[in-house]
Structures are given as structure tokens and as C-alpha cells.
Amino acid sequence: MSQNNQIQQQIKILTEKLNRYAHEYYTLDAPSVPDSEYDRLYRELEALEMAYPTFRLPESPTQRVGGAILREFASVRHKIPMLSLNNAFSPLDDNGKFIHTETLAFDERVRKDLELSKVEYTIEPKFDGLAISLLYQDGIFIQAATRGDGITGEDVTENIKTVRNIPLKLQGQYIPDLIEVRGEVLMLKKDFEQLNQRQIAQNQKTFANPRNAAAGSLRQLNSRIAAERKLHFFGYGIAQFSGIQPENAPKTHAEELLWLQDLGFSLPTGNWHICANIAEVLQQYENLNAKRSTLPYEIDGMVIKVNSLAEQEKLGFVSRAPRWAIAHKFPAEEAMTQVETIDVQVGRTGAITPVARLKPVSVGGVIVINATLHNQDEVSRKDIRIGDTVVVRRAGDVIPEVVRVVLEHRPMKIVEIQSNNIQDDLFPTTKTQSVPEFPPFRLPENCPVCGSAIEREAGEAIARCTGGMICKAQRSQGLIHFASRKAMDIVGLGDKQIEALVTQDILHSFADIYQLDIEKLQQIKDSKSSATKWAENILIGIENSRKPLLSRFLYSLGIRHVGESTAKQLANAFGDLATVRHAPEPVLACLPDIGSVVAHSIAHYFRQPEQQKLLDDLLRFVEPQHTVLTINICDFAKPARWLSRLPSYKLSEKRAQELWDLAGNSVDGLLTDRVLPREWQDWRKIAENAALLREIDESLTKFDSKQNEAYYLPLGTGSLKSEITGKTFVLTGTLPTLKREDAAAMIEAAGGKVSGSVSKKTDFVVAGEAAGSKLEKALSLGITVLNEDEFLAMFQAD
């Protein structure tokens, strides 16, 4: 085989493989390879196609990225007209029940024309998107067109190629010579939200709803923009096909849908059904309406079709709509009402959310009295005020949201304005002006629950109460996090138990957990049973949590921005809790992966008197264990770095180094009247700033000497063996007593590394029951394999 033939074959194999992987990912939601493998193969194909463009296949996944710039969209005349559907509505009665008169009338007409006592139907979601026709020849995608006026649409082929779940080459058992697939292009809710967030970040106009966003994306003359918008396609019918034996052709609409699925198209899995009669159809309508807000896409009703294709043909068409199908619309999900007042809610994580209290209004069949305003930026952007008439939407939200203000209905008042014209000094005049009756809304400065300061970090939309466990609104969530498996791991003390204990006013703080007893726990039990085994198990779990690893303890406190990784880093850098508590903010900000925002959050937490008290109370019952130091703070907190991270004085690292040199390379020099910039002199003369400099100097001096001190893991009683630090471990199987995450924490705290796969770089494999392939690979590579006892022995004294 010639080199060209080999390359052509390689391109064909890569194209087929990548299309299969894309189908698994975007259509089946069951990827068989990680993203990294897909990306690697994609880059390989891209490089080959660039070098040999004539070998590129029309179904190549590289054609999905867009890039074609069109002057205009060409017209396409539909061989089979794309007709619309007649609508049926089901209003609600006074008791909130649907009145299905129009749908029952549709069924009656169908049965009468077919001379049947009952008819089998299919039902599908009525997507709120754009109808599209896709044409395939010999299994290869060749053209896409919009509905247009039903007779003529626009050619959007280049943009449709960017829709990831549309197959560019059909698959399956029966591939026709020609097939025209009809379906809906839309934008999933999550992609719509992300798009609008990007629009806001770029100071561009946001889209009103996913349909508008999808329409705007599909009609972009630059297909690269369409590719960035993440559109989605659901097939709902076949307009024409040829080249299939009659016995293999579908006989019902349900068979059509299954054939589309076999060809590689996405269906609304779980939300389309075959119904034996109209009673089942109406039940499915109510079911679909009930779960409408939880679906990943917007729908505005349900499409009902006669299932038999022969019966469809017999029924035919009327005007420009089929007589065998109807769109059964849901109640409107938007309505107008008035904002009576705006309150502020404090969430379980401290998030402050403004909420509009509304005059009651029916939206989507539900009476709405509250609507979320999300955050201050959204309120300001939409300029929502008390007294405003607003459009409210329920779709997609448990709590509805305000879409927009109807400005012409805004309440206004007349105010008098004194003239400032000099000529009017002798004859003063008063003018009147119409202004809004209510001022713009602003969040309060303090939490309405606990009175703590409300802060909003730079770059964040959400403002938060800084009270933490002090704030009753956050207490349950804080305690649940504290007791969770990755934190203090208090077995038996779950969400329901904690929430019940908080409701019963038994738990107010972390320390209260360690003062629980059988009698207090019995107060939250529903039954009057005298059995206490469950409570005894909770107390055992509490007892077992009294000596946590320092990283787990820090994570359990729920400090904002401190996740597991950051908690481990703090433990490895400072070794003990007392040192973490007193670490200056600029020093914290010097640590790898801890920026100024995270450093401020940590320092602020440990500087609040209320938090200090809660922590001191807790330390009467728990003893966080010291950790081996594996990060030398002094290596990271060089003078130029911590000077450039002072919270109230902005310097680049270059300017900070120049300042340090001028000060004689000492903090004392920074605090004297040396020839230093005037701005610095003004800053350091403020007492709290001078105190911060001394605190940093003292801390770094202590940290420098501390590197030579001995710090041990909980199991250690002497100096740690050097074979752990810097070594790579792999954990596999179920260990007899240790949880895998605990073993990993011990290794990391001792300066070792934990990997998920065995390689030549692995030093030790810790194997438990059912170890599997990792153990086999370790043995084949000659890597040392340890059982649990041998692993624990590594942490004992020499």
C-alpha cells in the first residue's frame, strides 16, 4: 500500500472513530473514552487533514468547529412542505384541574374519520426551538434548511454542521439512499445560562430565552460563532426516504422514531410514549407538565400524533396542517403582576438573595407570590423597584424569576424643582418633574438574620453573610459539612439528624456535637421506641472523630474557598492549627494556588472574635493532629512576594523588590524614616499597617526555624521514616480497617504522593481485598506491594 493510501486509510479510521466517540458523548451520554483521548485523536486527524486536505471526508468532525463566513443564506424550496400544527389548549378550572375539551374534540374527530372506537397515539415534547430539515444522501449529510414559510426556507448547512449531536454520517442497520429528517434545533437550559453569563461579562445584550438564543445562533453568517453557542438537535419525524425495502420501512410513527435513533439521532428519552387511547394521552400531558421545569430543555406543550402511518395517510391534511396531529399547549409560563416589596433571604451557604414579593398571579397553572431577583447586579440591570409591574416566568425555576419591568406602568410622582437660572433670582420660579416613586433597590450592608457584615468579593455576583456558624440561616449547612465523610467523618450523624437537632434547638455550634448524649438524641426520634442502638452508633462516630488529621479539621470548618486541596496545603505548610490561625494574610497569599481572595477569606475567618470563640469551644473536645511539613513557606514568601500581596497597598513584585532594597533588606528598614517613597511612608505610619509588617516578620522568623522541628502523623511516636516523603503510592482494593481517603491523607500529610494508576514511577502499591488489575500490573513491574499492616508500620517510629 502506498503512503498516500495509508494516510487516506488512517484519516478514514480516525474520522469513523471520532464520530463514534462523539455519538457516545453527545447523543448516548455514555462516553467510552476520556476527553483527553478524544482530543489527542482529534489533533492527529486535524494535522493529517491539514497536510492532505484532499483526503478530508465530508463527515469529518473537524468540520464542526465552524469558520465559514457567508454573505447571506441561500433559499431552499422544500420538496415536502414543512407544515405547522393546529393547537389545543387545556385551561384550569377553579380547583386547578385541567379542562381538556379541545383535545377530546380532536380525538373524537380522528376516531370518527377512521371509524374506530379508539386510536393509538404517540406523544412527544413540543420543543421551544426552531424546526429544521436535514437531508442525507447515501448516509452523508448534505443540506440543512429552516422551516421558513413552510414552502421555502434558508440554507443553514454550515451552521448545522457545528451542532455536535447531529450525525454527519448515518449509522445503523438500514441506511437509505436518501432521507429527509425533520426535527428541532434548540439550546439546552444550562448552555443558555452560560451564554448569557458570557454576554454579561462582555457587556453585550443578553438573550430573552433559549429559543431566541438558538435562532440567533443558527442565523449567524459566521459559523464559528454558531459553534461556540452549543446548539442541540432532537429528531421528530421523517419527511421522505428512498432505497429501503418495504418490509424494513417503518409502519408507525414510533417505528420512525426508533429508526432515527438507530441512525444516530437524539430522542427525548423518557419523554416520548405510545398511548393506547386518549385517556393515556391526557395522563401523559399532566405528567409532562408537572416535570416541565425539571427538563434540561424548554418545552411549551406536547405533540400528539396518530401512531399508524397508514391512518395518518387516510386522515390527510386540512389547510396547512395535518389532521392526524395536534400541539397540546401547556398553560402560559409568563404573566404580569406587581412587585409589592423586595426582601432579602439568607441561604444555607450565606448567599444573600433579593426576593420580590408579588401580588398573587397564576403562572403555568401555579399561583406565584415570590420571584427570585438573583443578585444585586441583576436587580440593577433590570432596574426592578417596589411598585413595578413586571413579567414573571416560572420555567426552569422552583422559585420563579422576574424577566423584565413594564416601564410604562412604573408608579411615578411629581416633585418640585427650584430654578437655578440667575435671571430668576428676582422672580424665583418652581418647576415640576415626574420621577419614579420608589428608589433603586440596594442590598443592606448587614445580614438581616445575624447582623454580620455582608461582603461581595471582586469578580463575584453573589454577596454573602460573613457570619458563618454565627448566622442561624447557615447553621444546619455548616454542621452538615462539619460531620460529612470528607471532613470529620462522624458516622451516623447525617443531614436529617443534624437538621432535626438544629430545629429542636439542641445544636448551635460544632462543640455542641461533642456534648450530645442518648437523652438529647432521643428527642429527635419520631417513634416512642426505647431502642437506642442508632443513638449509640452516633456517639461512637463522634468519639472516633476526636483526633482528626489537621487537613480534615481545617476543611470541616467550612471556611469560604477552603476545599480539600487548600486544607491539605495549609496543613502541609503550617503543621499545626495554632500556626494556621495566626498566619498573616500576605504570607497565606504567597502559598501556591492560594491567591489574595482565598488568603483574605482564611485570615478574616480566624480574626473574627465570634469565630475564635466557636473554635476555642470546639478545641475543648477535639485535638487536630500535627502534620509533617512538606512546604517551606519561606521559599514562597520572599519579601518581594509578600510585599506585593499586602491587602491595602498595591505593588508589583518588581516594585516591591525595589522597595525592599531601599529599606536595606529588612522589615526594620521598612518601618524607619529611610529615603522611601512618600506613599509608603504614609501607609506604614498607620498603626495597623505597621503592626502587620511586624507580624509578618515574626511569623516568617518562626516559620524558618520551624522547618527543623519534628511533626508527626497521629500514628507516629518518633521520627518519620524517610521512605514516605517524595514517594508515590497507589491504593487499590478494600483495606481491612482504613478508608482509602484516610490512607491517602496520611500519605500526603507525610510528604508522599497518591496516584490513581500504576506505572514505572510508582514506589509502593497498598493492596486490599479485590485489588484487581492494579495489583497485577504492580507485580509485573516488580513494584513493592504492601498490605495494611505493612503500610501502617511505615508510620511508626524507628
Salt bridges, closest charged atoms under 4 A:
GLU16 OE2 - LYS12 NZ 2.72
GLU37 OE2 - ARG40 NH2 2.84
GLU44 OE1 - ARG40 NH1 3.84
GLU49 OE1 - ARG56 NE 3.49
GLU59 OE2 - LYS169 NZ 3.90
ASP107 OD2 - ARG111 NE 2.80
ASP113 OD2 - ARG323 NH2 2.41
GLU124 OE2 - HIS253 NE2 2.67
GLU124 OE2 - LYS305 NZ 3.41
ASP128 OD1 - ARG211 NE 3.80
GLU154 OE2 - ARG219 NH2 2.72
GLU158 OE2 - LYS161 NZ 3.54
GLU180 OE2 - ARG182 NH2 2.78
ASP191 OD1 - LYS190 NZ 3.39
GLU256 OE1 - HIS253 ND1 3.07
GLU286 OE2 - HIS100 NE2 3.22
ASP300 OD1 - LYS126 NZ 3.38
GLU333 OE2 - ARG292 NH1 2.96
GLU333 OE2 - ARG394 NH1 3.87
GLU334 OE2 - ARG393 NH2 3.18
ASP343 OD2 - ARG357 NE 2.86
ASP377 OD2 - ARG456 NH2 2.40
GLU378 OE2 - ARG381 NE 3.00
GLU378 OE1 - LYS382 NZ 3.50
ASP383 OD1 - ARG385 NE 2.98
ASP383 OD2 - ARG410 NH1 2.99
ASP388 OD2 - ARG410 NH2 2.82
GLU401 OE1 - HIS374 NE2 2.89
GLU401 OE2 - ARG393 NH1 3.54
GLU457 OE2 - ARG560 NE 3.91
GLU457 OE1 - HIS561 NE2 2.62
GLU460 OE1 - ARG560 NH2 2.84
ASP489 OD2 - LYS739 NZ 2.54
GLU499 OE2 - ARG348 NH2 3.29
ASP505 OD1 - HIS508 NE2 2.95
ASP512 OD2 - HIS508 ND1 3.40
GLU543 OE1 - ARG546 NE 2.88
GLU564 OE2 - LYS486 NZ 3.61
ASP576 OD2 - LYS706 NZ 2.83
GLU585 OE1 - HIS600 ND1 3.43
ASP616 OD1 - ARG581 NH1 3.09
ASP617 OD2 - LYS613 NZ 3.06
GLU653 OE2 - ARG641 NH1 3.79
GLU653 OE2 - ARG645 NH1 3.33
GLU658 OE1 - ARG655 NE 3.90
ASP673 OD1 - ARG684 NH2 2.28
GLU695 OE2 - ARG607 NH2 3.16
GLU741 OE2 - ARG485 NH1 2.60
ASP742 OD1 - ARG552 NH2 2.56
GLU748 OE1 - LYS568 NZ 2.62
